[in-house]
């Protein structure tokens, strides 16, 4: 596929699918209900790290967690302690994650806020403004979370490390990249932009959150020639999208994902995928 044809297809898909009407099939629909509240960032983190499996199950699990913790009530997530979290989350489960995992993630988030003032400041502590991507910031944050987890007096479930994948191991880090995209991109209606306005952290440094479905779409659109989805594949796809928009290459993520969802459900005819 030549560049002009590729560009036209991607921009056409963006026009068609980058629309708030498609938020029904995204955890962002829940997160946006808490816009302007101090707990929105925490809810976004939980939503991103729970984002595997069917979207209905993801949304149901996020709502379940919110209701159990009581985030619509004072004092918010930073006012919850281990003694108050354990009983209300007892029996909670999302796929391979159990109640102890959500408690443990909450304690790590609270520690970020205690040590650095916020999760944003924790990430920026490791991020390098001069870098092309957010890799250093993500590596540093995950490294801290792994170390804090190892010395914590609270024990998570056997699959908790599944939440703490890192570029260091070559993972796509899809869920963390999705969280960062939500935080950094100031997209009214879709992404949250809670960390926007930082001169040292801009949308051009974000990487595409690559899962199995988006990997298939990326191969179909000649955004990558790699045979497996990993960190380097996410870099390649992002760099090719940057040929269309160098300042904000991940803005196409939402529309490409919606296209993938509908195509593979058989709603979007195959013939339309070529523009």
C-alpha positions as CSV (number, residue, x, y, z in Angstrom):
1,X,0.0,0.0,0.0
2,X,1.4,3.4,-1.0
3,X,1.6,6.2,1.5
4,X,-1.1,8.3,-0.1
5,X,-3.6,5.4,0.0
6,X,-2.6,4.6,3.6
7,X,-3.0,8.2,4.7
8,X,-6.4,8.5,3.1
9,X,-7.8,5.3,4.7
10,X,-6.5,6.3,8.2
11,X,-7.9,9.8,7.9
12,X,-11.2,8.5,6.6
13,X,-11.5,6.0,9.5
14,X,-10.6,8.9,11.9
15,X,-13.4,11.0,10.5
16,X,-15.9,8.1,10.8
17,X,-15.0,6.6,14.1
18,X,-13.4,9.3,16.3
19,X,-16.7,10.2,17.8
20,X,-18.1,10.2,21.4
21,X,-21.0,8.1,20.2
22,X,-18.5,5.1,20.2
23,X,-17.6,5.6,23.9
24,X,-20.3,3.1,24.8
25,X,-17.8,0.4,23.9
26,X,-14.9,1.8,26.0
27,X,-14.1,2.1,29.8
28,X,-13.7,5.8,29.2
29,X,-17.5,6.0,29.3
30,X,-17.2,5.2,33.1
31,X,-14.2,7.3,33.8
32,X,-15.8,10.4,32.2
33,X,-18.7,10.1,34.7
34,X,-16.1,11.2,37.4
35,X,-14.8,14.2,35.5
36,X,-13.6,17.0,37.8
37,X,-13.3,14.7,40.8
38,X,-10.0,14.0,42.6
39,X,-10.5,10.2,42.1
40,X,-10.8,10.3,38.3
41,X,-7.1,9.5,37.8
42,X,-7.2,6.5,40.1
43,X,-10.4,5.2,38.3
44,X,-8.6,5.6,35.0
45,X,-5.6,3.6,36.2
46,X,-7.8,0.8,37.4
47,X,-9.8,0.9,34.2
48,X,-6.7,0.7,32.1
49,X,-5.1,-2.1,34.0
50,X,-8.3,-4.1,33.9
51,X,-8.6,-3.6,30.2
52,X,-8.3,-7.1,28.9
53,X,-11.2,-9.4,28.0
54,X,-14.6,-8.3,26.9
55,X,-15.4,-4.6,27.2
56,X,-18.7,-5.4,29.0
57,X,-16.9,-7.3,31.6
58,X,-14.2,-4.6,32.0
59,X,-16.8,-1.9,32.5
60,X,-18.8,-4.1,35.0
61,X,-15.6,-4.8,37.0
62,X,-14.7,-1.1,37.1
63,X,-18.2,-0.2,38.3
64,X,-18.1,-2.9,40.9
65,X,-14.7,-1.7,42.2
66,X,-16.0,1.9,42.4
67,X,-19.2,0.9,44.2
68,X,-17.4,-1.4,46.7
69,X,-14.8,1.3,47.6
70,X,-17.4,4.0,47.8
71,X,-15.6,6.5,45.6
72,X,-18.7,8.7,45.2
73,X,-18.4,9.4,48.9
74,X,-15.8,11.4,51.0
75,X,-12.9,11.1,51.7
76,X,-11.9,9.6,48.3
77,X,-9.3,7.0,47.5
78,X,-6.4,8.7,49.4
79,X,-8.5,8.5,52.5
80,X,-8.9,4.8,52.3
81,X,-6.6,2.6,54.3
82,X,-5.8,-1.2,54.3
83,X,-8.3,-1.8,57.1
84,X,-11.1,-0.2,55.2
85,X,-10.3,-1.6,51.8
86,X,-9.9,-5.3,52.8
87,X,-13.5,-5.9,53.9
88,X,-15.3,-4.0,51.1
89,X,-13.2,-5.6,48.4
90,X,-13.4,-9.1,49.8
91,X,-14.5,-11.5,47.0
92,X,-13.8,-9.0,44.2
93,X,-12.5,-10.6,41.0
94,X,-11.7,-9.5,37.5
95,X,-10.5,-12.4,35.3
96,X,-7.1,-13.4,36.8
97,X,-7.1,-10.5,39.3
98,X,-8.5,-11.0,42.8
99,X,-9.4,-8.7,45.7
100,X,-5.8,-8.6,47.0
101,X,-4.6,-7.3,43.6
102,X,-6.9,-4.3,43.6
103,X,-6.0,-3.5,47.2
104,X,-2.3,-3.8,46.4
105,X,-2.7,-1.5,43.3
106,X,-4.5,1.0,45.4
107,X,-1.7,1.0,48.0
108,X,0.9,1.6,45.3
109,X,-1.1,4.5,43.9
110,X,-1.4,6.0,47.3
111,X,2.4,5.6,47.8
112,X,3.0,7.5,44.6
113,X,0.9,10.3,45.9
114,X,2.6,10.3,49.3
115,X,6.2,10.2,47.9
116,X,5.8,12.4,44.8
117,X,2.6,14.3,45.5
118,X,0.8,12.7,42.6
119,X,1.1,9.8,40.1
120,X,1.8,12.5,37.4
121,X,4.7,13.8,39.4
122,X,5.9,10.3,40.0
123,X,5.9,9.6,36.2
124,X,7.6,12.9,35.4
125,X,10.3,12.2,37.9
126,X,11.6,9.5,35.6
127,X,10.5,11.0,32.2
128,X,13.0,12.8,30.0
129,X,11.8,15.7,28.1
130,X,14.5,15.3,25.4
131,X,13.5,11.7,24.6
132,X,11.4,10.7,21.6
133,X,9.0,8.6,23.7
134,X,7.7,8.1,27.2
135,X,9.8,4.9,27.6
136,X,12.0,6.2,30.4
137,X,9.1,7.5,32.5
138,X,7.2,4.2,32.2
139,X,10.3,2.1,32.9
140,X,11.0,4.1,36.1
141,X,7.4,4.1,37.3
142,X,7.1,0.3,36.8
143,X,10.5,-0.3,38.4
144,X,9.4,1.6,41.5
145,X,6.1,-0.2,41.7
146,X,7.9,-3.6,41.5
147,X,10.3,-2.6,44.2
148,X,7.6,-1.2,46.5
149,X,5.6,-4.3,45.9
150,X,8.5,-6.6,46.9
151,X,8.9,-4.9,50.3
152,X,5.3,-4.3,51.0
153,X,3.7,-5.8,54.1
154,X,0.6,-6.5,52.0
155,X,0.7,-9.5,49.7
156,X,-1.1,-9.4,46.3
157,X,-2.5,-12.4,44.4
158,X,-0.3,-14.7,42.2
159,X,-1.0,-12.8,39.0
160,X,-0.4,-9.2,40.2
161,X,2.9,-8.9,38.3
162,X,0.8,-9.2,35.1
163,X,-0.2,-5.5,35.9
164,X,3.5,-4.4,36.0
165,X,4.8,-5.2,32.6
166,X,7.6,-3.0,31.4
167,X,9.3,-1.9,28.1
168,X,12.3,-3.5,29.7
169,X,10.9,-6.9,29.0
170,X,9.8,-6.0,25.4
171,X,6.1,-6.1,26.3
172,X,3.8,-3.9,24.3
173,X,2.6,-2.5,27.6
174,X,-0.7,-1.9,26.0
175,X,-2.7,-1.0,29.1
176,X,-0.1,1.4,30.5
177,X,0.3,3.1,27.1
178,X,-3.5,3.4,27.0
179,X,-3.5,5.0,30.4
180,X,-0.8,7.5,29.4
181,X,-2.7,8.3,26.3
182,X,-5.8,9.0,28.3
183,X,-3.8,11.2,30.7
184,X,-1.7,13.2,28.2
185,X,-3.9,13.8,25.2
186,X,-6.2,16.9,25.7
187,X,-9.0,15.5,23.5
188,X,-12.3,16.9,24.6
189,X,-14.8,14.1,24.4
190,X,-12.4,11.1,24.1
191,X,-9.2,11.2,26.0
192,X,-9.0,12.9,29.4
193,X,-6.0,15.2,29.2
194,X,-5.6,15.2,33.0
195,X,-1.8,15.6,32.6
196,X,-1.9,17.9,29.6
197,X,-0.2,21.3,29.6
198,X,3.2,19.9,30.7
199,X,5.9,21.3,28.4
200,X,8.1,18.3,29.2
201,X,5.4,15.7,28.3
202,X,3.6,16.1,25.0
203,X,1.4,13.8,22.8
204,X,4.2,13.4,20.2
205,X,6.0,11.2,22.8
206,X,3.1,8.8,23.3
207,X,3.1,5.3,21.8
208,X,0.2,3.4,20.3
209,X,-1.4,0.9,22.8
210,X,-1.1,-2.2,20.7
211,X,-3.2,-5.2,21.4
212,X,-4.0,-8.3,19.2
213,X,-6.8,-6.6,17.3
214,X,-5.0,-3.3,16.6
215,X,-1.9,-5.3,15.6
216,X,-4.0,-7.1,12.9
217,X,-5.4,-3.7,11.7
218,X,-1.8,-2.3,11.7
219,X,-0.6,-5.1,9.5
220,X,-3.5,-4.7,7.2
221,X,-2.8,-1.0,6.8
222,X,1.0,-1.6,6.3
223,X,1.8,0.2,9.5
224,X,4.1,-2.6,10.5
225,X,5.7,-5.6,8.9
226,X,6.7,-7.3,12.1
227,X,5.3,-10.8,12.8
228,X,4.7,-10.4,16.5
229,X,3.3,-7.6,18.7
230,X,5.9,-6.2,21.1
231,X,7.4,-2.9,22.2
232,X,9.4,-2.5,19.0
233,X,6.2,-3.1,17.0
234,X,4.4,-0.4,18.9
235,X,7.3,1.9,18.1
236,X,7.1,1.1,14.4
237,X,3.4,1.6,14.2
238,X,3.6,4.9,16.0
239,X,6.4,6.2,13.8
240,X,4.4,5.4,10.7
241,X,1.3,7.1,12.2
242,X,3.7,10.1,12.9
243,X,4.1,10.4,9.1
244,X,0.5,11.6,9.1
245,X,0.5,13.6,12.3
246,X,4.0,14.0,13.9
247,X,2.7,16.1,16.8
248,X,0.0,13.6,17.9
249,X,0.4,10.2,16.2
250,X,-1.8,8.3,18.8
251,X,-4.9,10.3,18.0
252,X,-5.7,7.6,15.5
253,X,-5.8,4.9,18.2
254,X,-9.5,5.3,19.1
255,X,-10.8,5.3,15.5
256,X,-8.6,2.3,14.5
257,X,-9.8,0.3,17.5
258,X,-13.5,1.1,16.8
259,X,-12.9,0.1,13.1
260,X,-11.3,-3.2,14.3
261,X,-14.2,-3.9,16.7
262,X,-16.9,-3.4,14.1
263,X,-15.0,-5.1,11.2
264,X,-14.4,-8.3,13.2
265,X,-18.0,-8.3,14.3
266,X,-19.0,-8.3,10.7
267,X,-20.7,-5.0,10.9
268,X,-18.3,-3.1,8.6
269,X,-18.1,-4.7,5.2
270,X,-14.6,-5.9,4.2
271,X,-14.8,-3.9,1.0
272,X,-14.9,-0.6,2.8
273,X,-11.6,-1.2,4.6
274,X,-9.7,-0.2,1.5
275,X,-11.4,3.2,1.4
